[in-house]
């Protein structure tokens, strides 16, 4: 049981870190403009931030549905990671966001298994 609690705590932290990274990167990308501010790129970061916050909420309150949310969260985080890391002219902020997405996707995939 202690191992399960530790895994969930790590997943919650990864979700909250990813939520914060995506929101910060949205602001950065909008400021940069151009390719950074493409609608599809901003939208996936918004989706990622929201699902990460929601997944963390479900785990924090002990919802029996947290595994379902974590599965979806991992999928969206992977898509956001690809958008940030594969984006034309990806800079340090976008690479950092991609790394946060990768960590969250890995944690959530593990939690959903």
C-alpha positions as CSV (number, residue, x, y, z in Angstrom):
1,X,0.0,0.0,0.0
2,X,2.9,2.4,0.8
3,X,4.4,1.7,-2.6
4,X,1.0,2.5,-4.3
5,X,0.8,5.8,-2.3
6,X,4.3,6.8,-3.4
7,X,3.5,6.0,-7.0
8,X,0.3,8.1,-6.9
9,X,2.1,11.0,-5.2
10,X,4.8,10.9,-7.9
11,X,2.1,10.9,-10.6
12,X,0.2,13.8,-9.0
13,X,3.5,15.8,-8.8
14,X,4.2,15.0,-12.5
15,X,0.7,16.1,-13.5
16,X,0.9,19.4,-11.6
17,X,4.4,20.1,-13.0
18,X,3.1,19.4,-16.5
19,X,0.1,21.6,-15.9
20,X,2.4,24.5,-14.9
21,X,4.8,23.9,-17.7
22,X,2.1,23.9,-20.3
23,X,0.5,27.1,-19.0
24,X,3.9,28.9,-18.9
25,X,4.8,27.7,-22.4
26,X,1.5,28.9,-23.8
27,X,2.3,32.4,-22.6
28,X,5.8,32.1,-24.0
29,X,4.6,30.9,-27.4
30,X,2.0,33.6,-27.6
31,X,4.6,36.2,-26.9
32,X,7.0,34.7,-29.5
33,X,4.2,34.7,-32.1
34,X,4.6,33.2,-35.6
35,X,5.0,29.4,-35.7
36,X,5.1,29.3,-31.9
37,X,1.5,30.6,-31.7
38,X,-0.1,28.2,-34.2
39,X,-3.6,27.4,-33.1
40,X,-3.1,23.6,-33.1
41,X,0.0,24.0,-30.9
42,X,-1.6,26.3,-28.4
43,X,-4.7,24.1,-28.3
44,X,-2.8,20.9,-27.5
45,X,-1.0,22.7,-24.7
46,X,-4.3,24.0,-23.3
47,X,-5.7,20.4,-23.5
48,X,-2.7,19.0,-21.8
49,X,-2.7,21.6,-19.0
50,X,-6.4,20.9,-18.3
51,X,-6.2,17.1,-18.4
52,X,-3.2,17.2,-16.1
53,X,-5.0,19.3,-13.6
54,X,-8.1,17.1,-13.8
55,X,-6.1,13.9,-13.4
56,X,-4.3,15.3,-10.4
57,X,-7.7,16.3,-8.9
58,X,-9.0,12.8,-9.4
59,X,-6.0,11.2,-7.7
60,X,-5.9,13.7,-4.8
61,X,-9.5,13.0,-3.9
62,X,-9.1,9.2,-4.4
63,X,-11.6,8.8,-7.2
64,X,-12.0,5.3,-8.4
65,X,-12.0,6.7,-11.9
66,X,-8.4,8.1,-11.7
67,X,-6.9,5.3,-13.9
68,X,-9.3,6.2,-16.8
69,X,-8.2,9.8,-16.6
70,X,-4.5,8.9,-16.3
71,X,-4.8,6.8,-19.5
72,X,-6.3,9.8,-21.4
73,X,-3.8,12.1,-19.8
74,X,-0.8,10.0,-20.9
75,X,-2.2,10.1,-24.5
76,X,-2.6,13.8,-24.6
77,X,0.7,14.4,-22.9
78,X,2.5,12.4,-25.6
79,X,0.8,14.5,-28.3
80,X,1.8,17.7,-26.5
81,X,5.3,16.4,-26.1
82,X,5.5,15.8,-29.8
83,X,4.1,19.2,-30.6
84,X,6.6,21.0,-28.4
85,X,9.7,19.0,-29.3
86,X,9.0,18.6,-33.0
87,X,7.8,22.2,-33.5
88,X,9.8,24.3,-35.9
89,X,12.3,26.4,-34.0
90,X,11.7,24.6,-30.7
91,X,13.5,26.7,-28.1
92,X,14.4,25.9,-24.5
93,X,11.0,26.7,-23.1
94,X,9.4,24.3,-25.5
95,X,12.0,21.6,-24.9
96,X,11.4,22.0,-21.2
97,X,7.6,21.7,-21.7
98,X,8.2,18.5,-23.8
99,X,10.2,17.0,-21.0
100,X,7.5,17.7,-18.4
101,X,4.9,16.2,-20.8
102,X,7.1,13.1,-21.2
103,X,7.5,12.6,-17.4
104,X,3.8,13.1,-16.9
105,X,2.9,10.6,-19.7
106,X,5.2,8.0,-18.3
107,X,3.8,8.4,-14.7
108,X,0.2,8.4,-15.9
109,X,0.7,5.4,-18.2
110,X,2.2,3.6,-15.2
111,X,-0.7,4.6,-13.0
112,X,-3.3,3.6,-15.6
113,X,-1.7,0.1,-16.0
